[in-house]
């Protein structure tokens, strides 16, 4: 018989290890490309000592940020396991050391992998890996959408009037259907896990109150942590990667094409931005295809949209949701690349050069326009992909006509113009130029918070009304009584976007005026 307490304990332990691994992965830049790396290379400490000081700093910060969550988990585990206090203290040490090991392992492996990607050309193999990951994210989005569609269809098939909401039999019938479809599958999955020998070994170790077993576990993990010192980064080599690295590859070709298509008047500032984009491959090389094509989040949205297209029977509502998802994809794609690579797209990336630009005939106005034009150049391919995929869905659902194409093009074009402005319209107000290392750009609390909050205001105004109405229609299909719902969605997205376009220009001009006169 399956002991579900053991399953819960095992799930919690795996979750803690996964969270540690993920946080170690996310901290790789701060440990492998630390700020003031040149000064660290002059330190009397060797590479191993520097790395473990940096990794210890990251782990301590991770623990302090999640101390409430971790204490709650440990208390819950103590209640589930029902073992003595002393045994649980030893077990807690095993957990903490295991988390430290996973954090360090994830950091080292991901850091070495990213350095490998930076040093090598951006070629066909990496593009195929990117496509594989894109397919996985899109499939995951489709699976969620398809499963949710089944739940909605089941609810609607059994829901006929509001009085049913007060009837217990209505909920019991729904639970019976969902149990047959989902819960039985989950039980079978748990039974299969229970049969694994590794599961038996782990649960027997967890339930064992043998002090020797816990001490042995501590010793093994400490030895593993010690062995990781042989895989620490070489900071001198990492600093040289940042300074000089050039390849004739996809990134080089991409920047040349962008310069030829979007810089026909030979704007010097935009040309400079493209040169920086090409030379900052240590920053953008790990996620270069997310800039050129689509972020994985955007592929996830495409998968959801595909699931909607397969399951939706009301054509006007499907077209309305297609317009809404295209709006989300364009805005979120722009947000993702700006927040991921502030060293390229923030005004702050100019650093101390801002004084020269401000005193030159070019001025800060042209610098800001160059950043906007660079973002629009980056958005061109994602816009084309969105248009092509939407046309495929329109053909699949037999809605491909002049009206739907016009609505789609109208939404994509307005989003193409305003998405960069949504991200940067407040940049003149919160830009900071007094940093010593390019990695500090976008890392301060003020810049992060002000960027997130400022871009969320127009995003909420444009998206939230349509999203709320779409959510309400999941269970109560009001759209069936609105014949031109897709046109209403278009107007509800397009008009606020036009208003924002007008207002944002005034905000930008005022911000640039103040920035020209700011004392740095």
C-alpha positions as CSV (number, residue, x, y, z in Angstrom):
1,X,0.0,0.0,0.0
2,X,1.3,3.5,-0.9
3,X,2.2,5.6,2.1
4,X,1.2,9.1,0.9
5,X,3.1,10.8,3.7
6,X,6.3,9.4,2.3
7,X,5.3,10.7,-1.2
8,X,4.7,14.2,0.2
9,X,8.0,14.2,2.1
10,X,9.9,13.0,-1.0
11,X,8.1,15.7,-3.1
12,X,9.1,18.4,-0.7
13,X,12.7,17.3,-0.6
14,X,12.9,17.2,-4.4
15,X,11.2,20.7,-4.5
16,X,13.8,22.1,-2.1
17,X,16.7,20.6,-4.2
18,X,15.2,21.9,-7.4
19,X,14.7,25.4,-6.0
20,X,18.4,25.4,-4.8
21,X,19.5,24.2,-8.2
22,X,17.5,26.9,-10.0
23,X,18.8,29.7,-7.8
24,X,22.3,28.5,-8.3
25,X,21.8,28.6,-12.1
26,X,20.3,32.2,-11.9
27,X,23.3,33.4,-9.9
28,X,25.9,32.3,-12.4
29,X,26.7,35.8,-13.7
30,X,27.5,37.2,-10.2
31,X,29.9,34.3,-9.5
32,X,31.5,33.7,-12.9
33,X,31.5,37.3,-14.2
34,X,31.6,39.2,-10.9
35,X,31.5,43.0,-10.7
36,X,35.0,44.4,-10.2
37,X,36.5,41.3,-11.7
38,X,39.7,43.1,-12.6
39,X,40.2,43.9,-8.9
40,X,39.5,40.3,-7.9
41,X,42.2,39.1,-10.3
42,X,44.7,41.2,-8.3
43,X,43.6,39.6,-5.0
44,X,46.0,37.4,-3.0
45,X,43.2,34.8,-3.0
46,X,43.3,32.1,-5.6
47,X,40.4,31.3,-8.0
48,X,38.9,28.6,-5.7
49,X,38.9,30.8,-2.7
50,X,37.3,33.7,-4.6
51,X,34.6,31.5,-6.1
52,X,33.6,29.9,-2.7
53,X,33.4,33.4,-1.1
54,X,31.1,34.5,-3.9
55,X,29.0,31.4,-3.8
56,X,28.8,31.6,0.0
57,X,27.5,35.2,-0.4
58,X,24.9,34.1,-2.9
59,X,23.7,31.2,-0.7
60,X,23.5,33.3,2.5
61,X,21.5,35.9,0.5
62,X,19.2,33.1,-0.8
63,X,18.6,31.8,2.7
64,X,17.9,35.3,4.2
65,X,15.4,36.0,1.4
66,X,13.5,32.7,2.0
67,X,14.1,32.1,5.7
68,X,10.3,32.1,6.5
69,X,9.6,29.6,3.7
70,X,12.4,27.3,4.7
71,X,11.5,27.3,8.4
72,X,7.9,26.5,7.5
73,X,9.0,23.6,5.3
74,X,11.2,22.2,8.0
75,X,8.4,22.4,10.6
76,X,6.0,20.7,8.2
77,X,8.5,17.9,7.5
78,X,9.0,17.4,11.3
79,X,5.3,17.0,11.6
80,X,5.1,14.6,8.7
81,X,8.1,12.4,9.6
82,X,7.3,12.0,13.4
83,X,10.9,11.3,14.4
84,X,12.9,12.4,17.5
85,X,14.1,16.0,17.7
86,X,17.8,15.0,17.6
87,X,17.3,12.8,14.6
88,X,15.4,15.6,12.8
89,X,18.2,18.1,13.6
90,X,20.7,15.7,11.9
91,X,18.3,15.2,9.0
92,X,17.9,19.0,8.7
93,X,21.7,19.3,8.4
94,X,21.6,16.7,5.6
95,X,18.9,18.8,3.8
96,X,20.8,22.1,4.1
97,X,24.1,20.6,2.9
98,X,22.2,18.9,0.0
99,X,20.7,22.3,-0.9
100,X,24.1,23.9,-0.7
101,X,25.5,21.1,-3.0
102,X,22.7,21.5,-5.6
103,X,23.1,25.3,-5.5
104,X,26.9,25.1,-6.1
105,X,26.5,22.3,-8.7
106,X,23.9,24.2,-10.6
107,X,26.0,27.4,-10.5
108,X,29.2,25.7,-11.7
109,X,27.6,23.6,-14.4
110,X,25.5,26.4,-15.8
111,X,28.3,28.9,-15.6
112,X,30.7,26.6,-17.5
113,X,28.0,25.9,-20.1
114,X,27.4,29.6,-20.6
115,X,31.1,30.3,-20.9
116,X,31.3,27.5,-23.5
117,X,28.4,29.1,-25.4
118,X,30.1,32.5,-25.3
119,X,33.4,31.2,-26.5
120,X,32.0,29.2,-29.4
121,X,30.3,30.5,-32.6
122,X,26.6,30.9,-32.6
123,X,25.8,28.3,-35.2
124,X,23.4,25.7,-36.4
125,X,23.6,23.2,-33.5
126,X,22.8,25.9,-31.0
127,X,19.9,27.0,-33.2
128,X,18.5,23.4,-33.2
129,X,18.8,23.2,-29.4
130,X,16.9,26.5,-29.3
131,X,14.2,25.1,-31.6
132,X,13.9,22.0,-29.4
133,X,13.4,24.1,-26.3
134,X,10.9,26.2,-28.2
135,X,8.9,23.1,-29.1
136,X,8.9,22.0,-25.5
137,X,7.6,25.3,-24.2
138,X,5.0,25.4,-27.0
139,X,3.9,21.9,-26.3
140,X,3.6,22.7,-22.6
141,X,1.4,25.7,-23.4
142,X,-0.8,23.6,-25.7
143,X,-1.1,20.8,-23.1
144,X,-2.3,23.3,-20.4
145,X,-4.7,25.0,-22.9
146,X,-6.1,21.7,-24.1
147,X,-6.6,20.4,-20.6
148,X,-8.2,23.6,-19.4
149,X,-10.5,23.4,-22.5
150,X,-11.7,20.0,-21.4
151,X,-12.5,21.3,-17.9
152,X,-14.4,24.3,-19.4
153,X,-16.4,22.1,-21.8
154,X,-17.3,19.7,-19.0
155,X,-18.5,22.5,-16.8
156,X,-20.6,24.0,-19.6
157,X,-22.1,20.7,-20.6
158,X,-23.4,20.2,-17.1
159,X,-24.2,23.8,-16.2
160,X,-27.7,24.9,-17.4
161,X,-28.9,27.5,-14.9
162,X,-27.5,29.4,-11.9
163,X,-29.5,27.4,-9.4
164,X,-27.1,24.5,-10.0
165,X,-24.4,26.5,-8.2
166,X,-26.2,26.0,-4.9
167,X,-26.7,22.2,-5.6
168,X,-24.2,19.8,-4.1
169,X,-25.1,17.1,-6.7
170,X,-23.8,19.4,-9.4
171,X,-20.3,19.6,-7.9
172,X,-20.3,15.9,-7.1
173,X,-21.0,15.0,-10.7
174,X,-18.2,17.3,-11.9
175,X,-15.8,15.8,-9.3
176,X,-16.7,12.3,-10.4
177,X,-15.8,13.2,-14.0
178,X,-12.5,14.9,-13.1
179,X,-11.6,12.0,-10.8
180,X,-12.0,9.6,-13.6
181,X,-9.9,11.7,-16.0
182,X,-7.2,13.2,-13.7
183,X,-7.1,11.8,-10.2
184,X,-6.9,8.2,-11.3
185,X,-4.0,9.0,-13.6
186,X,-2.3,10.8,-10.6
187,X,-2.8,7.7,-8.4
188,X,-1.3,5.4,-11.1
189,X,1.6,7.8,-11.4
190,X,2.2,7.7,-7.6
191,X,2.0,3.9,-7.6
192,X,4.7,3.7,-10.3
193,X,7.0,6.0,-8.3
194,X,6.4,3.9,-5.2
195,X,7.7,0.8,-7.1
196,X,11.1,2.4,-7.8
197,X,14.0,1.0,-5.8
198,X,15.5,4.4,-5.4
199,X,12.3,5.6,-3.8
200,X,12.5,2.7,-1.4
201,X,16.1,3.6,-0.5
202,X,15.3,7.3,0.0
203,X,12.2,6.7,2.1
204,X,14.0,4.1,4.3
205,X,16.8,6.7,4.8
206,X,14.2,9.3,5.7
207,X,12.3,7.1,8.2
208,X,15.5,5.7,9.7
209,X,16.4,7.2,13.1
210,X,19.8,5.6,12.9
211,X,22.3,8.5,13.8
212,X,25.0,6.7,11.9
213,X,23.0,6.9,8.6
214,X,22.5,10.7,9.0
215,X,26.2,11.3,9.9
216,X,27.2,9.2,6.9
217,X,24.9,11.3,4.7
218,X,26.5,14.5,6.0
219,X,30.0,13.2,5.3
220,X,29.2,12.1,1.8
221,X,27.7,15.5,0.9
222,X,30.7,17.4,2.4
223,X,33.0,15.2,0.3
224,X,30.9,16.0,-2.8
225,X,31.1,19.7,-2.0
226,X,34.8,19.5,-1.5
227,X,35.2,17.8,-4.9
228,X,33.4,20.8,-6.6
229,X,36.5,23.0,-6.0
230,X,38.2,21.3,-9.0
231,X,35.6,22.8,-11.3
232,X,35.7,26.5,-10.2
233,X,36.0,29.2,-12.8
234,X,39.3,30.9,-13.8
235,X,38.6,34.6,-13.4
236,X,41.4,35.9,-15.5
237,X,40.1,34.0,-18.5
238,X,36.5,35.1,-17.9
239,X,37.6,38.8,-17.8
240,X,39.4,38.4,-21.1
241,X,36.2,36.9,-22.6
242,X,34.4,40.2,-21.7
243,X,37.0,42.4,-23.4
244,X,37.8,40.8,-26.7
245,X,35.8,38.2,-28.5
246,X,34.7,38.1,-32.2
247,X,33.1,35.5,-34.4
248,X,31.7,35.6,-37.9
249,X,28.5,33.9,-37.0
250,X,24.7,34.4,-36.8
251,X,25.0,37.3,-34.4
252,X,27.4,39.2,-36.7
253,X,25.2,38.5,-39.8
254,X,22.1,39.6,-37.9
255,X,23.6,42.9,-36.8
256,X,24.8,43.6,-40.4
257,X,21.3,42.9,-41.8
258,X,19.7,45.1,-39.1
259,X,22.2,47.9,-39.9
260,X,21.4,47.7,-43.6
261,X,17.6,47.6,-43.2
262,X,17.0,49.9,-40.3
263,X,19.9,52.4,-40.6
264,X,19.7,53.5,-44.2
265,X,20.3,57.1,-43.3
266,X,23.6,56.0,-41.5
267,X,22.7,57.2,-38.1
268,X,25.9,57.2,-36.1
269,X,24.2,56.5,-32.7
270,X,22.2,53.5,-34.0
271,X,25.3,52.2,-35.7
272,X,27.2,52.5,-32.4
273,X,24.3,50.6,-30.7
274,X,24.6,47.7,-33.2
275,X,28.4,47.5,-32.7
276,X,27.8,47.3,-29.0
277,X,25.2,44.6,-29.5
278,X,27.7,42.6,-31.6
279,X,30.6,43.1,-29.2
280,X,28.6,42.3,-26.0
281,X,28.2,38.7,-26.9
282,X,29.4,37.7,-23.4
283,X,26.1,39.3,-22.3
284,X,23.7,38.2,-25.0
285,X,25.3,35.1,-26.5
286,X,23.5,32.7,-24.0
287,X,20.1,34.1,-25.1
288,X,20.8,35.4,-28.5
289,X,18.0,33.6,-30.3
290,X,15.5,35.0,-27.8
291,X,16.5,38.4,-29.1
292,X,16.5,37.5,-32.8
293,X,13.4,35.3,-32.9
294,X,11.1,34.6,-29.9
295,X,11.5,34.2,-26.2
296,X,10.4,30.9,-24.7
297,X,7.6,32.6,-22.9
298,X,6.3,33.8,-26.3
299,X,6.4,30.2,-27.5
300,X,4.4,29.2,-24.4
301,X,1.7,31.7,-25.4
302,X,1.7,30.4,-28.9
303,X,1.0,26.9,-27.5
304,X,-1.9,28.3,-25.5
305,X,-3.3,30.0,-28.6
306,X,-2.9,26.8,-30.6
307,X,-4.9,25.0,-27.9
308,X,-7.6,27.6,-28.1
309,X,-7.8,27.4,-31.9
310,X,-8.2,23.6,-31.7
311,X,-10.9,23.7,-29.1
312,X,-12.8,26.9,-29.8
313,X,-16.0,26.7,-31.7
314,X,-17.0,30.4,-31.7
315,X,-15.1,32.1,-34.5
316,X,-15.5,35.7,-33.5
317,X,-14.3,35.0,-29.9
318,X,-11.3,33.0,-31.2
319,X,-10.3,35.9,-33.4
320,X,-10.7,38.2,-30.4
321,X,-8.4,36.0,-28.3
322,X,-5.9,35.7,-31.1
323,X,-5.7,39.6,-31.2
324,X,-5.3,39.6,-27.4
325,X,-2.5,37.0,-27.4
326,X,-0.7,38.8,-30.2
327,X,-0.8,41.9,-28.1
328,X,0.5,40.1,-25.1
329,X,3.3,38.4,-27.1
330,X,4.6,41.6,-28.6
331,X,4.6,43.5,-25.3
332,X,6.0,40.7,-23.2
333,X,8.7,39.9,-25.7
334,X,9.9,43.4,-25.6
335,X,9.7,43.4,-21.8
336,X,11.7,40.2,-21.5
337,X,14.6,41.3,-23.7
338,X,14.8,44.7,-22.1
339,X,14.8,43.3,-18.5
340,X,17.1,40.5,-19.4
341,X,19.6,42.7,-21.2
342,X,19.5,46.2,-19.6
343,X,23.2,46.5,-20.4
344,X,22.2,46.9,-24.1
345,X,18.8,48.6,-24.0
346,X,18.7,50.9,-21.0
347,X,19.8,54.5,-21.3
348,X,22.0,53.8,-18.3
349,X,24.2,51.6,-20.4
350,X,26.0,54.7,-21.7
351,X,27.6,55.2,-18.3
352,X,30.0,58.1,-18.1
353,X,29.8,58.6,-21.9
354,X,26.5,60.4,-21.3
355,X,28.4,63.6,-20.6
356,X,30.0,63.5,-24.1
357,X,26.7,62.7,-25.8
358,X,24.9,65.5,-23.9
359,X,27.5,68.1,-24.8
360,X,27.7,67.0,-28.4
361,X,25.4,68.3,-31.3
362,X,23.7,64.9,-31.3
363,X,22.3,65.2,-27.8
364,X,20.4,62.7,-25.6
365,X,17.3,62.9,-27.8
366,X,19.0,61.0,-30.6
367,X,20.4,58.5,-28.1
368,X,16.9,57.7,-26.9
369,X,15.6,57.5,-30.4
370,X,18.4,55.1,-31.3
371,X,17.4,52.8,-28.4
372,X,13.8,52.8,-29.6
373,X,14.8,52.1,-33.2
374,X,17.1,49.2,-32.0
375,X,14.2,47.7,-30.1
376,X,11.9,48.0,-33.1
377,X,14.5,46.4,-35.3
378,X,14.7,43.5,-32.8
379,X,10.9,43.2,-32.8
380,X,10.6,42.9,-36.6
381,X,11.2,39.1,-36.8
382,X,8.9,38.3,-33.8
383,X,6.2,40.4,-35.4
384,X,6.6,38.4,-38.7
385,X,6.5,35.1,-36.8
386,X,3.3,36.2,-34.9
387,X,1.7,37.2,-38.2
388,X,2.6,33.9,-39.9
389,X,1.5,31.7,-37.0
390,X,-1.8,33.7,-36.7
391,X,-2.4,33.3,-40.4
392,X,-1.9,29.6,-40.1
393,X,-4.5,29.4,-37.3
394,X,-6.9,31.5,-39.3
395,X,-6.6,29.1,-42.2
396,X,-7.0,26.1,-39.9
397,X,-10.2,27.6,-38.4
398,X,-11.4,28.8,-41.8
399,X,-11.4,32.5,-40.7
400,X,-8.8,33.8,-43.2
401,X,-10.4,36.8,-44.8
402,X,-9.7,40.5,-45.4
403,X,-11.3,41.7,-42.2
404,X,-9.4,39.3,-39.9
405,X,-6.1,40.1,-41.7
406,X,-6.7,43.8,-41.3
407,X,-7.5,43.5,-37.6
408,X,-4.4,41.3,-37.1
409,X,-2.1,43.7,-39.0
410,X,-3.5,46.7,-37.2
411,X,-2.8,45.2,-33.8
412,X,0.7,44.0,-34.7
413,X,1.7,47.3,-36.2
414,X,0.5,49.4,-33.3
415,X,2.2,47.0,-30.9
416,X,5.4,47.2,-33.0
417,X,5.5,50.9,-32.5
418,X,4.4,51.2,-28.8
419,X,6.0,48.1,-27.2
420,X,9.5,49.7,-27.1
421,X,8.0,53.0,-25.8
422,X,6.2,51.1,-23.0
423,X,9.6,49.8,-21.8
424,X,11.6,53.0,-22.1
425,X,9.2,56.0,-21.8
426,X,10.2,56.5,-18.2
427,X,13.9,55.7,-18.7
428,X,15.0,59.3,-18.7
429,X,13.6,59.7,-15.2
430,X,15.3,56.6,-13.5
431,X,18.5,56.3,-15.6
432,X,21.7,56.1,-13.5
433,X,25.0,56.6,-15.1
434,X,27.5,56.5,-12.2
435,X,28.5,52.9,-12.3
436,X,31.9,51.3,-12.6
437,X,31.0,48.0,-14.3
438,X,28.5,47.4,-17.1
439,X,26.9,44.6,-15.1
440,X,25.6,47.2,-12.6
441,X,23.2,48.6,-15.2
442,X,19.6,47.7,-14.3
443,X,20.8,45.9,-11.1
444,X,19.9,48.6,-8.6
445,X,16.6,48.4,-6.7
446,X,15.4,51.8,-8.0
447,X,16.0,51.0,-11.7
448,X,14.4,47.5,-11.4
449,X,11.3,48.7,-9.5
450,X,10.8,51.9,-11.5
451,X,11.1,50.0,-14.8
452,X,8.7,47.2,-13.7
453,X,6.1,49.7,-12.3
454,X,6.4,52.2,-15.1
455,X,6.0,49.6,-17.9
456,X,3.1,47.9,-16.0
457,X,0.9,50.9,-16.1
458,X,0.3,51.1,-19.9
459,X,0.4,47.3,-20.1
460,X,-2.5,47.0,-17.6
461,X,-4.5,49.7,-19.3
462,X,-4.2,48.0,-22.7
463,X,-4.5,44.4,-21.6
464,X,-6.4,44.1,-18.3
465,X,-9.9,45.0,-19.5
466,X,-9.8,42.4,-22.3
467,X,-8.2,39.8,-20.0
468,X,-10.8,40.2,-17.3
469,X,-13.6,39.9,-19.8
470,X,-11.9,36.8,-21.4
471,X,-11.6,35.2,-17.9
472,X,-15.3,35.8,-17.1
473,X,-16.2,34.2,-20.4
474,X,-14.5,31.0,-19.5
475,X,-17.4,29.8,-17.4
476,X,-20.2,32.2,-18.5
477,X,-20.0,32.6,-22.3
478,X,-21.4,36.2,-22.7
479,X,-19.6,36.4,-26.0
480,X,-22.2,34.2,-27.6
481,X,-24.6,37.1,-27.4
482,X,-22.1,39.6,-28.9
483,X,-21.8,38.9,-32.7
484,X,-18.9,41.3,-33.4
485,X,-16.8,40.6,-30.3
486,X,-13.5,40.5,-32.3
487,X,-14.1,44.1,-33.5
488,X,-14.8,45.2,-29.9
489,X,-11.6,43.6,-28.7
490,X,-9.7,45.3,-31.5
491,X,-11.1,48.7,-30.5
492,X,-10.5,48.0,-26.8
493,X,-6.8,47.3,-27.5
494,X,-6.2,49.8,-30.4
495,X,-7.7,52.9,-28.9
496,X,-5.9,52.8,-25.5
497,X,-2.7,52.1,-27.5
498,X,-3.2,55.2,-29.6
499,X,-3.9,57.3,-26.6
500,X,-0.8,56.0,-24.9
501,X,1.3,56.7,-28.0
502,X,0.2,60.4,-27.7
503,X,0.7,60.7,-24.0
504,X,4.0,58.8,-23.8
505,X,5.6,61.2,-26.3
506,X,4.9,64.1,-24.0
507,X,6.3,62.2,-21.0
508,X,9.4,61.2,-23.0
509,X,10.1,64.8,-24.1
510,X,9.7,66.1,-20.6
511,X,12.0,63.4,-19.3
512,X,14.7,64.1,-21.9
513,X,14.4,67.8,-21.2
514,X,15.1,67.1,-17.5
515,X,17.9,64.7,-18.3
516,X,19.7,67.2,-20.5
517,X,19.8,69.5,-17.4
518,X,20.5,66.9,-14.7
519,X,23.8,67.2,-12.9
520,X,25.6,63.8,-12.8
